[in-house]
Amino acid sequence: MQKKKAFIFDTNFIIQNPKLDEVIEKLKDKYVIYVSQVSIDERIAQQCRNLKEKFDEIDNCANKYSDYVEMTFKRSYEREADALRIAIQEKYAFFFEDKIIPFQKNRKIFETIIDRANKKEPPFSREKEASDKGFKDCLLWLSLLEYFKDNGEEEIVFLTDDKKAFKNHTDFLVKEFERKTGKTIIFYPNSYYKEMVKPSNTTQQQDNKKAIIKIEEFRDEIESVIDALRGVEVETFWGNSQWLRTFTTHIPFDTTYIKNFFIELQSDISTHLFEKSIPATKVLDFDGRLFDCTAEIPLKHLEKALELYQRVLNECPQYTEQFFEAATKILNRNFVEASEEDVLPF
């Protein structure tokens, strides 16, 4: 019988998959599911902040209309927040039992985090101008190192969408994990969860038939939606229509590159949420291969691309690789070979 792997996730996974009891049920046959106390505390803090906003809203309303009505709280925020903390902790304890990974609360752990921040060791960013943001990420990482050093499974699957803390530093973190625990950790984006819970072969065959029909519906949409990222149609001063590229690349894309683009797309859109358009390099350039052209990519086009990607994941996840392949071919239409004038003499 194949040994189970450990399955653990970052806090952002909980936000995307709040029904953790369903996650446990779907994965329990193949994985031992853990949750970190760091993530639990972060969720408690988020819920307490939401509660505080409600109390503040009521308090502001009471002050605003104090000449007309007298309002008093039946319960205090502090009392309700304490009850909320206990309830959330008990709920996690009920579902995860002894699979809650603790963290140390002492001077030594604090000094370790400060030292890593000063040295810019991941999960802190290694960029020269980066801030020291990442205290909770570092605390989570150190708790994993400490726990799996003497406990748990030999192989750990860690899901996270945190690019700055984890995904940009996987090489460093994987080596450190193996060195300090003697075990293996693999990083995946949160979307990999859908791959983990794929249906059985029999069900898969039935779904494949439905998916083939769905793919036919998708083909034209993939062509139009992805092609809209390559360029935009504008009206000239004389009223004529003109198509302008949003970027060129001297290095063709591959499917892995485009897969990463779609994985990061939701985060990139959130970063530029109130802008109408953004340069292509802000979302499509990971290694300096892109050059921005005159036109920018309209944000609504990126939102349509994200919606299309999410529909493929939800409606026919077994064909995601084909989707990436199709998107790669379309975006590579903006590939332009470097001319002799572009080649540097060194």
N, C-alpha and C positions, 0 to 999 in steps of 0.2 A: 504494500500500500504506500502510495506516494506521501511523503511528509508534507504537512501543511506549512504554508508561508505566513509570516506576520503581515498584517495589513494595517497601516496607520495613515492618517491624513492630517493636513493642515487645517486651520480654522476656516479658511475660505471654502473648503469642501463641505463643511457643515452648513454654511450659508446656502450653497447650491443644492445640498441634499439634506434638508432638515429632518426628514423621517429616517433617522438612523436605525430604528428598529427594522425597517424594511431592508436597509443596507446589510445589517447583520444577518437577516434571514436569507438573503440572496447569496451571501459569500461564505457562510459558516461551514459549508462542506469542504471548501478548499483553503480557507484562510482562518487564522486566528485574529480576530479584530480587536485592535487597541484604540484607545483615545488618550490623549495627553491631558494632564491636569492644567497645563498652560492653556490649551484650547478651551477647556471647560471654563476656566476663569475669564478668558476673553469673551466667551459667549455670555457669561453672567454679567460682566461689565457692560456689554452691549445692551442687554435686556434692562439693566438698572438705569442706563442712560435714557432709554425709551420711556421708562417709568418716570424718571425725573422730568422729562419734557412734558408729560401729562400733568404732573403736579404743578410745574411752572406755568403751564397754560391756564390751569384753573385759578392759580394765585393771581396771575395778571388780570384775568377776567374779574375776579373779586375786587381787586384794587380799582379797576376801571369803572365799575358800577357800584362802588361803595356807598354812594349817596342814595342809591335806590334799594339795595339789598345787602343783607349781612350774611356772609358765607363763612362756614368753618369746616375744616377737614375732620371727618370721622376717624381717620387713621393718619398717622404721620408718614412721610416718605421713608424715614429711617426704618420704621417698623415694617412697612410693606417691602422695602428693599431687602431687609434681613430675611423675611419669609420667602421672598423670591429666590435669594441665594441658596437657601436650604432646599427648596423645592427642586431647583435645577440640578443641584449636586446629587440629590437623592434619585432623580430620574436617570442620570448618567450611571449612577452606582447600580441601579436596578437592571439596566440593559447590559452594562459592561462588566459588572461584578468586580473581579480582581484584575481586570485588564485595563485599569487606569494607570498610566505611567506618571509617577510623581516627579516632583522636582525639589531640589534642595533649597532651603530658605536659610542661608547662613552667609557669613562674611566671605568665605572662600569662593562661593559661586559668584557673588557680586564682583569680587576682584578678578575672577577669571573672565567674566563678561567685559569688564573695563579693559583688561589686557588685550582681548581679541579686538575690541573696538579701536584701541590705539594702534594695533598692528594691522588693522583692516583685514582681519581674517574672516572669511565667510562663516556665518551668513551675513556679516557686515559687507558692504560693497567695497571692492578693492580699487575702485577708481580714486584718483588723487583728490579730486574736489568733492567726493561724496561725503554726505553727512554721517553722523553716528546713529542714524535711525536703524533699528533692528534689534532692540533689546529683547523683545518677546520672542522673535525668531531665534535668536541665539540661545535664550533660555530653553526653548523647545528642543533645539538641536542638542544641547548639552544633556538634557534629560534623557534623550534617546541613547546617547553614548553611554551614559551611566547605567541605564536600565539593561540594555542588551549586552553589556559587557559580561554580566553574570546571569542573565535570565533570557527567556524567550527563544524564538526560532533562529535557524541559521541563515535564513534569507528573509529580508524585509522589503516590502513594497510600500513606498511612500508617495502619496498623491498630493500634489500642490500646484497651484497656478501662480505662486509667488515667484516672479521672474527675478527680481533684484536680490532676494534673500537666498533662494535655493537653485532655481533652474539655470541661472547664469554661472553657477559655481559647482556644478555636479561633479566634475573631475576631482576637484579639491576635496569635496565632502565625502565622496565614495571612498577615496584613498584613506582619509582620516578615519572613517567608520571601520574600514577593514583593519587598519593599524591598531585601533584602540579596542575593538571588540572581537576581532578575528572572524567577523561575519560580513555578509554582503547586503548592501542596500541598493535598491533600484528606484530611481525617481521617474514618475510619470505625471502628466497633466491630469486634472480632474476628469477630463473627458474620457480618459482611459477606463473609467469605471463602467462605461457602457460596453466596452469590449469584454470586461471581466464577467458581465452578467448576460452574455449572449445566450440565446436559447439552445436547447439540445439539437442534434442533427435532424431529427424528425420534424421538429417544429421549424428548424432552419429551412428545410426544403420547402415547406408550405409558405414560409415568409418570402423565400426567394422568388416564388411565382408571383406573389403580390408585388414584390419589389421590382421585377422586370417591367411590369405595367407602369409602376411609379417612375422608373428610370426614363421611360419613353416620354412621360410628361415633363421630366426634368431637363431633357436635352436642350431644348430651345431656350429654356430659362437660364441654364448654366452659360450658354453661349452669350446671351444678351447681358446678363448681370456681371459676369467676369470681364467681358469685353469693355464694359462701361468703366472699369478701373484703369484701362489703358489710355483712354483719352476722352475728351468731351467735345461736344458740338457747340460752337458759339456763333453768334451773329456778328458779322463785320459792320463797320461804319456804314457801308453801302447797302446793308440789309441782306447780304449774301450769307450762306451757311458755310462755316469752316470747321474742320475737325482738327483739334490740337492734342498732341500727345501729352500725357502727364509725366512720363519718365522714359528714359532709355537705360539699357543695361548692356555692358560689354561682356558680362559673364552670364550664360543662360541659367535659368532657374532649374532646380530639380525638385522632385515631389516632396522630399524631406523639408526643403527650404519653404515651399508653399504651405506644407502642413503646419509648420511653425507659425507662419503668417496668420493662418486661420485660428490657431490655438490662442494667439495673442490678440486677435482682432477685437474682442469684446473689451479688453483692458485698454487698448489703444483708442477705441471710440469713446470710452468713458473719460479718458484724459483730455480729449478734444470735444467734449459734449456740446459746447455752445458755439463752436465754430461752424461756418457753412462749408468750408473746404479746407484741406490741408495738403502740404507737399507730399508727394509719394514716398520720399525718403523717410518721413516720420513713421510710416507703417510698414513699408516693404523692404527697407534696407537694414540688413543685419551685419553686413561685412564690408560696406563701402562700395558695392558694385553698381549702385544706382546713381543716375544723374537726373535731377529734376528738370522738367521742361517748363514752358511758359504756363501751362494750365496746371491747376491743382485738382486733386480728386475730391469731388463733392462728398460731404459726409453722408448724405442720403444714399449714395452709391455704395459706400462701405457698409452702411446699415443693411442694405438689401443683400449684400454679399454674406454678411453674418447671418441674416435670417435664412438664406438659402443653405448655408453650411449646417446650421442647427436643424433644419428640416431633413437634410440628408442623414444626419446622425440619428434623428428620431424615427424616421420613416423607412430608411433602408441602410442601417449602419454597416451591413456587410459589404457595401459598395463605396465606403469612404475613400479607399485607396484609388478607386477609379475616378472618383470626384476630384481628388488631388491631381491625378494625372491629367484630366481634362482641363482643369484650371491652369496647370503648369504650361500646357501647350498654348493656351490662349494668351497668357501673360508673356510668354516668350516671343510673341509677335513684335514686342518692343525691343528685342535683342538687336543690337547694332554692332557689327564687328569693328574693332578698333582699326583706324587707318594708320598708315605709316607715320603721319604727322602726329598721331596721338601717342606713339611709342617713345618713351623716354630713352635717352642714350646711356642709361646705366641700370 
